[in-house]
């Protein structure tokens, strides 16, 4: 941000980048092809995107919304759209993060817990499987058969109150994340250590043969991959887009917070890339021993899950069925909570930073510093998100999650294309090297077009399969059908188009700002040309290049004389003042014969060689 908040160094940036693996808890690879698709997409399409965004944020020291406002005002609406899209993503995942925190507390509870209503636990049911409404006595004979994950949930007769309370606590914690970003530097190592602890227990105490079988299912190429190659590739690319995330305002803000150091801004994209390659599959490797042994022990009961059900009910079932110590269940869910919570912190920090940058010039109160404004804006963002996210704490919550996640995929391709055009215009206008701008500009353009085309292909593919409607998943699949009512389709399309309201609002605001004449009478033709130039070209002011590597004070200079050098020119070498040798002679100031080309005649100094002037 500004000088009020210190910039991140390289170590802090690397620690924060570990949040990029948070979606690996919720989604797993479908085979070797999906893993290859993720990494190839990252190397070919992801590098230019994160390079341009991180470098612009660091070089301009501003957020995405402000850089559009300054260099491409008519594209300001894309900044609003990016913030709305990110805000919806935060609202979607915040209740899930709170639920992971709830699972962590449930893991160490003493008493077994049954859902108050059996309908709250939904997945693929098998024959002779029953759910007991009333919790039986612990030592009674002939207990009603219960699912393993039901034994995991504990204490309360309904998880809604606990979930809501945990959500509110998590929201209050987010009120301060814009000004205490140092908390992120502790969450990253803590999350990694917790996950490595669970991974070590699983590979040391459980059957490794079953673990290897499960890993083969995740990472080995399958014969059926050739039949669904485009679908697998598209799903993997969507996972990469959301987990990085590539086309949001996050990378610009992260680059800005790293400062204007030339060395750091040219290495941030490498550090983010390496961190993602190292930690992206860590959650899958940690869950492999538990799920592999669970699938081997209960083959008729458990089916392979690649989505949300793997984390929400299969991992609890594995901890219960395999008699894993409760401490490891606690540590696992804490790690999932911390990784996901880091994403919430970074996302909220990005939104607050963009808003504060946009309004700081409009504030007339000089006594309010940036930190005070950040606290207020963060509070507003958190409270508004609380009202929307509270829907997911009800029984309909999971269906709201499905509605949002499936709706945001529909109209993402025009957003990516337009955002890429705006970033490209801002990038080529900067004072970078010519070869760099040509190479990275072309690479970024190709990546933008390909990414947009992939999302457009996904939409057309879903349309051809008549599956563009909102569908259930493995946690909510009812016996009546695969799709909810048709009215949800219209709601889904409306939700998908909602972020584009920002384009309309931003364009209107940019037009009014550029064409504001300030009450002075001027020629209308001049005003029209000036408006168009301001809207399309923005400011013509170049950003002054600074290395940013040395922010220390300048070195001390020798004391200056009390008068200009030519006032002492009557002294001879070592003379003056009675010849005592303490005078200031010509040897001390070799400026007697130095004259700049732009010096006017009247400023020509008098010397002992020339006692006259040209005046």
N, C-alpha and C positions, 0 to 999 in steps of 0.2 A: 504494500500500500504506500503510504507516504513515509516520511522519516520518523513518524511517531511509532511505527511498528517495524521492528528489525526484519531484514530480509532473511530468507532461508539460505543456508549453505548447502553444499553438495550432499553431505551426510543426511541432513534433515529432509532434503528432497527425495533421496532414495528411500528413507523410512516411510514417507507419506505415500510413495508410489505402490506400496504393497497392498493398498486397498483394491487394486485392479483385479485381484483374484476373487472378489466377494461373490460374484455370480457363479463361480465354480461350485459353491455349496448348493445352489438351487438347480443347476443344470450340469449334466455330465455328458461326455462324448458318447456318440453312438457307434463308434468303431474307429479304426485307424484313419479312415478317410476324413472323418470330421476333425481329428486332431491336425492332420496335415493341412486341411483347408483353413483352419484357424491361423496356423503359423505362416502359411504362404500369403494369406490375405493381410496379415500383419506386416510382413516384409515388403510386399508389393504395393499395397494400398494404404497401410497405416503409417509408414515412415514419413511420406511427404506431408500427411495431414498433421501429425503431431509436431513435425519439424517447423512448419510454417506457423502454427498457432503458438507454440512455445517461444519461438524467436520473436514474433510480433509482440507478444505480451511482455517479454523482457526488454526489447529494444525501445518500444514506445512507452513502457511503464504505465499502461492503461488497460482497462478491461475491454472485452469485445464490443460491448454497447458503445463505449466512449470512442473507440477507434473507428467504428462506422460513423458515428456522429461527426468526427473531425475530418476524416478522409473520404467518406462516401455517404453523405447525409441521407440520400434517398434510400439507402439500404439500411437505415436505422431500424426499420421494422423487423428485419431479420434478427437483430439483437434482442428485441422484445420476444419474438417467437422462440428463440433459443432459450431464453430464461423461462418462458411458460412451459416449454417442453421439459426442461430440467426440473422445474417445480413439480410437475405432474409425476415425474419419475420418483422424486423424493417422497411425495405423498403416497405413492404406490408401495414403496419398499419400507417406509418407516414403521407401519404396524407389524410387518414381518420381522423386522429387527427387534421390536419390542417383544414379539412372541418368542424369539430365540432367547432373549433374556429371561422370559418366563420359564422356558424349558430348563434353563440352567438352574433356577431355584427349585423347580420341581424335581430335578435329578437327585438332590440331596435330601428330599423329604423322607420322613420315617414311615408314614402311612401310605398304603396303596390308595389309588384314586380311580374312580370310574366316572366317565362322563355322565352328567345328569340325564342326558337323552342319548339313546343309542344312535339316533340319526345324525348326531354331530360327528361321528367317526364314520366316514364314507370312503370306500375304496372297492376294489374288485372282491366280491364275496364268493366264498366257496360253499360247497355242500356241507350240511350239518354244522355250520358255523353259527353260533348264537351270541347274542350280546345281552348281558344281564343288566337290568336297570338298577336293581338294588345291590349294594355291595355285600357279598356274603361274609360270614364269619371267617376268621383266618384259619382256624383249625377244624372247621366243620367238614364232615365227610360229604362227598358227592357235590362238590361245588359246581356251579354252573360254568361251563367252559367260557373263557374270556380270551380276547385277543392279547398278544404280548404287549402291544403298545398301550392297551388299556391299563395294564398293571403299572405302566410307567407314569401316567398322569396321577397326581396325588393331591391330597388335602382338601381342595375346595369342591363343592357340589356344582360348580360352574366356573369356567375359566374366564368368562367375560369380565367380571369385576377385577380379577387379578391382572388381566391383559390391559384393561383400561387404565388401571393404576400404574402399571409399569410403563405404559405408553406416555402418560402424563409426565412421569419422572424423566423419561428419556427426552421428551420435548423440552422440559425445563433445562435439562443439561445443554440442549442445543442453543439456548438463548445466549450463551456466552462463547460459542465456538468461533465467532468471527474475530474476537479480540484475544482469545486464549488459544490460538492455533498451536501453541507449544504442546497442548495435550496430545495432539496427533503424533508427536515424536515419541510419546510413551505408549500409545495404543499399538503402533506398528510392531515393535519388538515383543510386546506382551502377547499379541495375537499369534505371531509366528512361534513363540516359545510354547504357548498352550497347544497349538496344533502339532508341533513336533513331539510334545509329550504324549499325546494320544496316539500318534503314529508309532512311536517307539513301543508303547504297550501292545498295540495290535500286532505288530510283526514279531514281538518277542513271546507273547503268551497265547496267541491263536494259531490255528493250523495254516501254515503258509501255502499248502497245496490249494486249499479253497481260495485263498487270497489271489494266487496266480491265475486261477480259473476266472475269477471276477475281473482281474486286470486284462486278461485276454479279451473278454467281452467288451471292454472299454477301448482298447488300443490296437487290437489286431484287425487287419483288413478282413472284410467279410465278402462272401460271394454275392450277396444281395446288394452290395454297395453300388455295383455297376448299374443296377436298375433304377436306383434313386440317387444318382450322383448329383444332379442339380438341386434336389431337395436337401440333401445332406450339406452340400456346399453353401446353400442359402442359409440354412439354420446355423451353421458354424459362423458365417459372416455376421449374422444378426447377434449372436452371442458376443463376438468381438466388438461390435459397435456399441453394445450396451455396457459391457464390462470395462472398457478402457476409460471413458467412452470417447469415441473418435469425433463425432460431429456435435459437440456441445461447447459451451463457453468455459468449461473447466480448464482446458489446457492453456488458454490465454491467461486466465487468472493465476494458474500455477507458475507460468513463465514470468508474469509480473512480480509475483512475490519472491522470486529468486534474485531480483535486482537487475542492474544493467551491466553486470560483469560480462565481458565479451567471452571469456573462457567458459564460464558456466552456461551461458545461453547456447553455445555451440556444442555442449555436451549433455544438456538435459534430455534431449530426445534419445540419446544413446542409453543413458541411465534408466529412463522409463522403459525402454524396450528390453533391456537386460533384466530388469526386475520382473517384468511381466513373464518373460520366458522362464525365469527361475521359480516363480511362485504360482503360476496360473494353474498348474496341475497338482499343487500340494494338497488342497482339500480332497480331491479324488483319491490320491494315494493314502491319505489318512483314513478315509472311510472304507477303503477296499478290504482290509482284514475283517471288519465287523460285518459288512454286507455279504462278503463272500462266504463266511462261515454261517451266516443266517440263511442264505439261499440253500446251502448244502444241508442244513439241519431241518429246514421246513420247505422242501421243494414244492409241495402241493399248496402250501399256504401263501408263500411269497412269490411274487412275480417281479421280473426286472423292471426297475423304474429309473427313468432318466430325467425326471422333472422334480417338481416341488415335493412330491410324495416321498421321495428318497430321504429327504432331510426331515420332513415333518412327522412321518410315522414309521418309516422303516428303520431309521437310526435309533429312535426310542425302543422299537421292538427288538433290535439287535442288542442294545444295552441290557434289556430285561431278560431276554431269552438266553444270552451267553453269560449271564451272571457277572457282568463287568462291574468292578467297583464303582460306586456312585461318584467318587471323586473324579474319575476319568470322564464320566458323562458330563459332569459339571464343567470340566476344563474344555471339553469339546464344544459345548454350546456357548461357552464364554468366548472361545476363539471365533466361532461363526458370528457371534454378536459383535465382537470388536472389529472384525474385518468389514462387516456391513455398516456398523456405526461410523467407521472412518469415511465411508462413501457419503453418508449423510452429512458428516461434518464438512467434507470438501465441497459437496454440492451446495450446502447452505452458505458456506463461505463465499462461493462464487456468486450466488445470487445477491448477497448483501454487498459484496464488493462492486458489482455492476450498478446496483441502485445508488450506492453512496457516491460513486464516480459521476453518475448522471445528475445528481441533485446538489452536489457540493458547490457548484458555481451559482446556484439559485438561492442559496441560503444567505439571508441578510444578517443573521446573528453571528457575529464574529467570535463570541465567547464559547460557542459549541465547537469543540474539536472533533476530529474524525472518529475517535474512539467512542465518544458520546453518541454521535449519530449512528455508528455501527451497532451499538447496543440497542438503540431504539428501533432501527430497521430490522434487526434480527428478531426482536420481540414480536414485531408485527408479522414477519414471515412465519415464525413458529406458531403463533396463535391462530393465524389463518389456516395453516397446514393442519393444526390440531382439529379444527372444526371439520375439515374435509376427510382427514384420515380416520376420524372416529367412526365412520361408516364401516370400516373394516374390523372394528371391535365387536360388531354385532353378528348375529347368525348369518346374515347375508354378506358378511365381510369377504369371504373367499370368492364369491361370485362377483363382487365389485373388483377384486384383484384381477380376475379373469377378464372382465369387461375392459378394464383400463389397459392391461398388457396386450390384449389382442386388438384393441382399437388403435393404439399408437403406431402399429405397424402399417396401417393401410395407406396413409398419405405421407409417408416419410420421404419418398423419393424426390418430390419437388422441393422440400425443405433442404435436403442435402445439396441439391444442385444450386439453389439460390444462395445458400450459405457459402458454398465453395466459390461462386462468382464474386461475392463480396470480399472474402478473404484474399482471393487472388488479386483483386484490384488494389486493396490496401498494401499487399506485399510488394507488388511491382513498383509502387510509388515511393518506396523507401530507398534509402541511400546504401543499399547492399551492393556487393560486387555484381558486375554485369553478367559474368558467366554463371554465378550462383542464381541470379534471378531468372535467367533463361532456362537453366537445367531444372531447378526446383519448380519454377512456374509451369513448365511443360509437364513434369511428373505429377505435380499437384492437380493440374487440369485433367490429366488422364485418370487419376485416382478418383476425382470428383465425379466424372462421367460414369466410370465403371461402378462406383458405389451406388449412384442413383439408379443405374440400369439394373443392378441386382435387386434393389428394393422394388423397382417397377416390375421386374420379372416375377418376383414373389407375389405381388398383388394379382397379376394376371393369372398366375398358376393357381392361386386360391380361387379366383373367379371361375376359371374353367372347371375346377373340381366342385364348384358350388359349395365350397366350404369357407367362404368369406364371412359367414355368420359367426357370431359368438358361440363357442363350443365349450363343453365341460372338459374337465381333465380327470385324472385318476383319483383325485381326492373328492370329487363331487359328481361322479358319473351316476346318474339315477337309472332306475330300471325302465323309465318311460321312453327315453330317447337320448340322442347325442347332442341335440341343439335345444336351447330355450326358445321362447316365443319369437315370432317375427318382429315384434315391436322392438326387441333388443337390437336388431340390426340397424334400425334408424338411430337409436341412441348411440350405437357404436360409431356410425359415420359422423354424427354430430360431434362426438368427443374427439374423433380424429381430426376434424376440421377446426376445432376450437383454437389451437395455438396460432393459426394463421390470422386470427384477429389482430395479433400484434403487428403484422405487416401493414394492415390498413391504418391502425392507430399511429404507427411510426411514420408512415408516408405522409399522413395529414399533418402531423406535428412538424416534420422536416420542411414541408412546403410553407407552412405559416412562419416558421423561424427564418427560412431563407429569404422570403419575400417581405419581411417586415421592414418598412421604410423609416420607422422612427419619427414620423410626422414631418419630415422634410420634403419640400416639393422637388421632385426630380423627374426626368424624362421617363415615360412609361416604357419606351423601347430599351432604354438602358437598364431599367429595373427588371424587365423580362429576361434580358440576356444575363444580367447579374444573378437572377434567381436560378436559371438553368445551370449556370456555371457553379454556383454554390451547391446545388443539389447533386450534381454529377461529379464534380471535381473536389469539393470540400476546400480545405485550406491548402495553400501552396507553400506553407512554411515547412522547411525541412527540419527534421529532428537532428540536433547536434550529436554527433558520434562521440561517445565517451567510453573508455574502457571499463570504468567502474571497478577496476581491480585495486586501486589505491585511493582510499577515502581519507587518508591522513592529511594533516595540515602541510602546506608547502614548506620547503626548507627555509631557514632563516637567512636573510640577505645581509650583507655588510651594511653598517649604518650609513645612511645617506648624508651628504654634506648639508649644511644649513643654507647653502645658496647654490645656484646652478654652477656647473663647472667653469663656464666662461668668466665668472666673477673672480676666479682665482688665476686667470690666465696671465696676469701681470707678473706673477711670481715666476722666477726661474727655477730650474731643477734644484730642489732642496733649499731654495732661497726664500726670500720674503721674511718679513717680520724681523728685520735686523740680522738676517743670515744665520739664524740660530739652527737651521736645519730642520725645523719642525713645521715649516710651511707646506702647503699642498702644491706641488709642482706639476708640470705637464706629464711626468712619468706616471702619476697616479690616475690621471683621467685622459685617456687617449681618445678624446672626442673633439679635439680642436679642429681637425681637418675632416671630420665626418659630417656629411650633409645628406639628408634624404631628398629624393627627387621631388617630393611633394611639399617641401618646406618653402613657404613664401619668402620673398626677399627680405621683408622686414623682420623675419625671425632668424636671419643668419647671424651667428654669434660673432662677437669680436674676439680676436686672438692676438697673440703677440706677433704673428706673421702678417696679419691684415688688420690694421687699425681703423679701416673705413668700411662702410656698407654700400650696397647698391641702391639704397633709397635716394 
